Each structure stands twice: as C-alpha cells, then as structure tokens.
Amino acid sequence: MDGQMFSVASARQELDKGNVSSLELTRACLARLQAIDSELHSCLLVDEKGALAAAAEADERLRKGERGSLLGIPYLVKDILMTKGLRTTAASKILENYTAPYDATVIRKLKKAGAVMLGKTNLDEFAHGSSTENSAFGPTKNPWDLSRVPGGSSGGSAAAMAAGLCLFALGTDTGGSIRQPASFCNLVGLKPSYGRVSRFGLLSMTSSTDTIGPLTRTVEDAAMVLELIAGRDTKDATTLSVPVGDYHLPLSQGFKGLKIGVIPSYFEDGLDEGLRTEAIRALEIFKKEGAEIINLDLPYNQYSVPVYYVITPSEVSSNLARFDGIGWGRAEEGADNLLSFYKATRGHGFGPEAKRRIMLGTFALSAGYAEAYYKKAQAVRELIKLDFAQAFQKVEVIFTPTSPHAAFKLGEQVNNPLAMYLEDIYLAGASLAGLPAISVPGGFTEIDGQELPFGWQFIGPMAQEASVLRAAAAWEKINNYQERRPNL
C-alpha cells in the first residue's frame, strides 16, 4: 500500500468502509518515511512504537462502530509542540534532550479523536526562519528539488507532506511559517485567526501572532483538521469565544458573487515575472467564474515587515529568557558564577538566528529605545489592522501571492538575514492583524529547466475561516494542481 495515494477525506471513506485499516496506513507511512527521509531530513523523531499502538487502538474503535473525521489518520507534528513522553526540541541544542511532561491542547484533541501521530518534524530553531536551514540538527530539503529549501519555519512538516510521509501535518505560523512552505511544496497551508486554535503547549516565539494550523494535500483536508483542533480552551485565555463553524459548508460555493480584493502594488516590482503573468491569468479566471475584483489601497500594510521585525524579536527576547539552564533545558557545567553559567548555557545552546533576534529584541525594548521602536511598531500595527478592517467592508477576501518567488537554493540566502526577512512581504500583514489566511497551490514556474510550485494566498476577516476556505476550494477545483507529486 502507498499511503500517499490518500487524502484525509479519501482515507476517511476507506477506513469507514473497512477497505483499509489504520495499521495498514500507518505502516505504509512509516515504511515510506524510513525509505526516503534520510535524504529529506524532514523528521527529528519517529515514534514507531507509539504510532503502531495508536493505530491498533483506532482500528479497535472502528470495529466497534465508532466514526470520526480523523480517527485512524496518520499525521506528523512540528517539533515545537509539547508531546507527552517524547522529545520536544524546537530544533535547538538548548532543548536537545528535553522530554515534554504534557501534551499541547491540539495534541490532546488529536489523541482523543484517534489520529495517529507518527513523529516530530524539523523546523528553523524556535521557528526563527523561512528556510528550515536554522535548525540545530541540519536543514530539510524540498522534495520537488533536493537542492532547494522547503520554506520555513514549518519546512519539515511541509516536506514530509509533499513527500507523502503522512496524510496531514501540523505547523505553526507566526509571520508566514505555514503559508510560505506550503507555497514552496505545492500544498495547502492554513493559518487560522489568532486565537482560533489554542496555543497551550506551544513553545512560544511571538506570543501575539503565533498560530497553529494544518498543512494538507487539499482544502477539504485542511477544513477537516481545523474543525477538530479549533475551539475555546480554558488553558489559553487568548482563544476566541466565537463558535467553530462547519468548514465544509463553503467548500462547494465557488467564486460566483465573491468580492475579491487586490492590492495592485503586490503585483509590481519584487514579484517574479513568471508569477506576475500567472497572477494576471488567475484574476481573469476569478472574473470568468463570477467573482468581482476590487482594487484596494492598504497604505500602512507596506510597513508590515519592518513592524513585524521589531515586534517579533522583542517578544522572542522575552520568551527565550526562560531558557536559562536552571529551570529546564540544557545546563553547562564548570561555570564559577551565575553570569558565566548563563553565557555558557545560552551561548552554546542557542543558534545564530536565535541570538540575533534576542539581541535585536532586547535593544528594541531597552530604556531609551522602547518608545522609538517597540511602541511605535505597535502603533503602526494598529493602523495595519485598521487598513484590513476598512478593506473588509468592501470585499470578502483579499488575493495575493504567497511568496515573491518559488523555492530558492539551499545556502542562497542563509547569510543574508534581510533577504530572509523579506520572505514575509505578503504574509506578515495578516499575522499582525490576526486574520485567517490560506496558501493554495497556484501552479508551476520553470527555473533552470525545472518546474517548481508556487502558491496563492487568500486573506479573510477575523474569525471568517470559511471565506478563505471557500476561495481556496473554488480555485483548487478549477486547476487540480494538488494532484501533482514530486518525483522521488
């Protein structure tokens, strides 16, 4: 059996009919993982024993007549979410041997639903990056071209999904870390509204923009996963009290009558020429299918990247302060005073990008500079939110590229932090405003004689995941790009 032939939805049907078992699906995924992941390096941990036990339990529940959307479905999870009894490293040396004492809320929900966790995926250390090259345990490679990055920071989850190692994967998105890898790997990547999914058990990066969401083969699969993991959580005070809807309902509504906003400047300088041509074609398809295209002016959104990269390092410096070698994580020996102990532990434990963000954030929050940097960034953030709020009085979704280009080469930007930060140019605005956004396969562009995938992004109003799912599903049904697989 080849597990990659199934979507979540199709596997659900076959499991319920008894045509396939969860154990068969799980063994197929584990066999494929064993066969090819040494080349991809998408996973940091594989829990074969736990996965087979969970699959056997799921099959028993199915035999007793139980049904559920993700019952018996194998998945992988980004190694920044707590998984009880298993290593949770955040791809950092400072947590290399840390075993989580409890499950994150999303993991607890998936366990209760009978989903089968196969293991933990690679990422940029503490989710700091856009290429998965910042992992302390080595980079992940893109299944579409092993010389290229899979995106980041959820690159391990994206590469594993694209390679057919699981039926869905969980990632986190703080400023594009689900959407950009989805674009680079020909996947659907959904960033829910801030607070739609509980962050309890997530090793925080930027607490005011962190979100947890799925990477899947299809829009329907993303809707199925979101329905299960979303909802109010008493352990996370930031979760929304807005009820979780039936995300299947909008999937068949199509483009007809949909008001789609476009920001003209997003399709000018900075966007790859091939993608610009494809974007124009996509807009024509939207109109042909009955959508109304409305040009928008979001004047403050142009500042989203600099605002994001003031606020994010500031929150990073605060969140990473807990890793001091005393409470938990790595602790260096041989220091003769507290300051030397901190320097040794954090100096050896954190990688270059984590250190860079700690220093930037500490500076932005320091006396004499907080007013000029952090507080000013927060003020502009409110104007960015207002931009979007006014735009959504005119349109139902906003259409943008996900990334300005297809996947770049490994090592091409690793020594250029500014170039890496600009990867978020179309993504950071929705994160700062807390809005739902989805990347859906947009097509393929030729680079060096090879076809590489790229994605389109749809952004929706706060708590209106149904709107972005509707638009993404309408596009998906016209093009079927998700059916293409990398040649591994």
Sequence and secondary structure as in RCSB ss.txt:
>XXXX:A:sequence
MDGQMFSVASARQELDKGNVSSLELTRACLARLQAIDSELHSCLLVDEKGALAAAAEADERLRKGERGSLLGIPY
LVKDILMTKGLRTTAASKILENYTAPYDATVIRKLKKAGAVMLGKTNLDEFAHGSSTENSAFGPTKNPWDLSRVP
GGSSGGSAAAMAAGLCLFALGTDTGGSIRQPASFCNLVGLKPSYGRVSRFGLLSMTSSTDTIGPLTRTVEDAAMV
LELIAGRDTKDATTLSVPVGDYHLPLSQGFKGLKIGVIPSYFEDGLDEGLRTEAIRALEIFKKEGAEIINLDLPY
NQYSVPVYYVITPSEVSSNLARFDGIGWGRAEEGADNLLSFYKATRGHGFGPEAKRRIMLGTFALSAGYAEAYYK
KAQAVRELIKLDFAQAFQKVEVIFTPTSPHAAFKLGEQVNNPLAMYLEDIYLAGASLAGLPAISVPGGFTEIDGQ
ELPFGWQFIGPMAQEASVLRAAAAWEKINNYQERRPNL
>XXXX:A:secstr
  GGG  HHHHHHHHHHTSS HHHHHHHHHHHHHHHHHHH  EEEE HHHHHHHHHHHHHHHHTT   TTTT EE
EEETTB  TTSB  TT GGGTT B SS  HHHHHHHHHT EEEEEE  SGGG  SSS   TT    BTTBTTB  
 SSSHHHHHHHHTTSSSEEEEEESSSTTHHHHHHHT EEEE  TTSB  TTB  SSTTT EEEEEESSHHHHHHH
HHHHBS BTTBTTS  S    TTGGGG  STT EEEE GGGGSTTS HHHHHHHHHHHHHHHHTT EEEE   GG
GGGHHHHHHHHHHHHHHHHGGG SSSSSS   S  SSHHHHHHHHHHHHS HHHHHHHHHHHHHHSTTTTIIIII
HHHHHHHHHHHHHHHHTTT SEEEEESSSSS  BTTSSTT HHHHHGGGTTTHHHHHHT  EEEEEEEEEEETTE
EEEEEEEEE STT HHHHHHHHHHHHHHH GGG     
